[in-house]
Amino acid sequence: MDATLKTSIWQQFGAAIDMLDDAITLCPDRLWTAVLWDDHEDARYGQYWFVAYHTLFWLDLFLTGTREGFAPPEPFIRSRGALPEKPYTKDQVRTYLKQCRQKCRTTLEALTDEKAHQVCIFEWMQPTFLELQLYSMRHVQEHAAQMNLLLGQNQVEGLDWIPSAREDAS
């Protein structure tokens, strides 16, 4: 696959992940369980911490490209949509983010034309692997923006647009 294209996709995908990282990092403890939206199934699905975790779960899954054999790392619940007894901590979520960010970079750097064209089958869509990554990038950016909106509404400072992936995200 064309190196310029892979680099361009990484730079934008990495920037979206870095914006999510900032939203997690800058979130004060008082907002970690704040509700972004009401969820009729369980209020925790709309809480800040869960939105962060949910975003990473799907990022990880979509980078894998299939549900077969997929499982998030410990301590995260392996059943899609299941909730832990207590919210995951910011440190746990940031550790997962770092793992997903590295997986994303590695996956995109190794992307071949054959892999890019591979069809990924999910119950609700059957995109190519490349399209799935673009879909995932939009998903990451959507939730990062929602989280940033809540932070901005609560006068949290330090949020900024990230034009391309940080070289050394830590």
N, C-alpha and C positions, 0 to 999 in steps of 0.2 A: 504494500500500500504506500502511496506517496507520503514521503516524510514531512513535507510542508503541511499537508492536510492533517496528519496525525498530530503534529506539533500545535497547529491552530486549534484543533478540537481539545487537546489537553489544556492549552492556555485558558480557554473559556470554561471548560469543565472544572479545572482546578480553581479558577476564580470563584465559581459558584460554591464550591466546597469551602474555600477560604472565607467566603461571606457567611456561610453557615457556621463555621468555626468561630468567627467573630461574634456572631449572635449568641452562641453558647458561652463563650469565654466572658463576654461582657454582661451576661445576665446576672443581676444581683440575686442573692439567695431568696430574697423576698418575692421574686417573680418566677422562680424555678417551677412552682406549681400553679402559677397564674393560668387562668382559662383564656385561651385564644378564641375559642368558640364553644358553644354548647353542643354536646353530642348526646343524642337521645339514648344510645346504648349504654354508655358509661361516661360520666363527666371527665374521667381521667384521659380519655382519648383526645380531648381538646386542650389538655394542659401542656404548657410550654415544654417540659421535659419529655413528654411522650411524643410531641411533634418532632422534636430533635431526634429521638430514638427511631421513630417511624421513618423519618427521612433516610437515616443511615441503613436501616434494615432493608429498605427497598433499593437503595444505592448498591448495597452489597449483593443483593439477589440479582439485580439487573446486570451487574458486572459479571456475575457467574453465568447468566444467560439462561438458566433453567432452575426449576424448583427441585429437580431430582438431585438428591445429595446435598442440597443447600442447608446450612445451619449457621446462624450467627454465633460469634464466639461467646464463651462464658463471660459474664454471668447472665447474659441475655436469654430470655425465654425463646425456645426454638419454635414454638407454635405461633403461626402468623396471627396477629391480633390479640394474643393472650397478654394479660397484664400481670406484672409482678406484685408481690404483697405491698411493697413500698416503692416510691419513685427511684429510678436509677439516679446515681449521683452525677454531678457535672463531670467529675474526673472519669467515671466509667464511660460516659457518653463521649467525652473528648478522646479517650483512648481508642474507642471504636472508630471515631472520625479519622484519626490518624491512620489506622489500619485501612480504612476504606479509601482514603486519599492515596495512599501508596498503592493499593490494589488498582485503583483507577489509572494512575500514571503508568504502572507496569503493564496493565491490560492494553492501554492505548498505544504504548511504545511497541508492544509486540503484535499489534493488530495487522493481520494479513488481509489481502483481498478476499481470500476464501472465508476467513472468519467473519469479515464484515458482511458478507452476503448470506451467511448462515441464518436460517429462519429459527426464531425463538418462539416456542409455542406456550402461550399462557391462555387461561380460560377466556379472557376478554380481548386478546389481540394476538397477532402472529407477525410481528415485525422482523426485519433483518436485525442482526446483532448491532450493526451500526445505527440503525434507526432507534433501537432500544436504548442505546447510549445517549442519543440526543433527547429522547423522551425522558430519560433519567436526569439529565442535566436540567431540563425544564422543571422537573419535580423538585430537585434540590433547590433551585433558585426560587421557586414558588414558596416553599416553606421558610427559606431563609428570609425572604421579604416579609412574610407574615410575622415572623419572630422579631425582625427588625422594627416593624411597625409598632408592635407592643412596647419594645424598648424605647423607641422614640416618644411614644405617648406617655411614657413614664420618666422622661428626661434623662435617660441613660446616655452618656456621652461616649464618644470614641468610634461610633459607627461611620463607615465611609464606603463608597463604591470601590470595588477592586477591579481594575481593568483587565488583569491577566493573572494567572497563577503565581503565587509567591514562589520565589526560588527555594527558600528554606522555610517551609511552614512547620512551626514547632509548637 
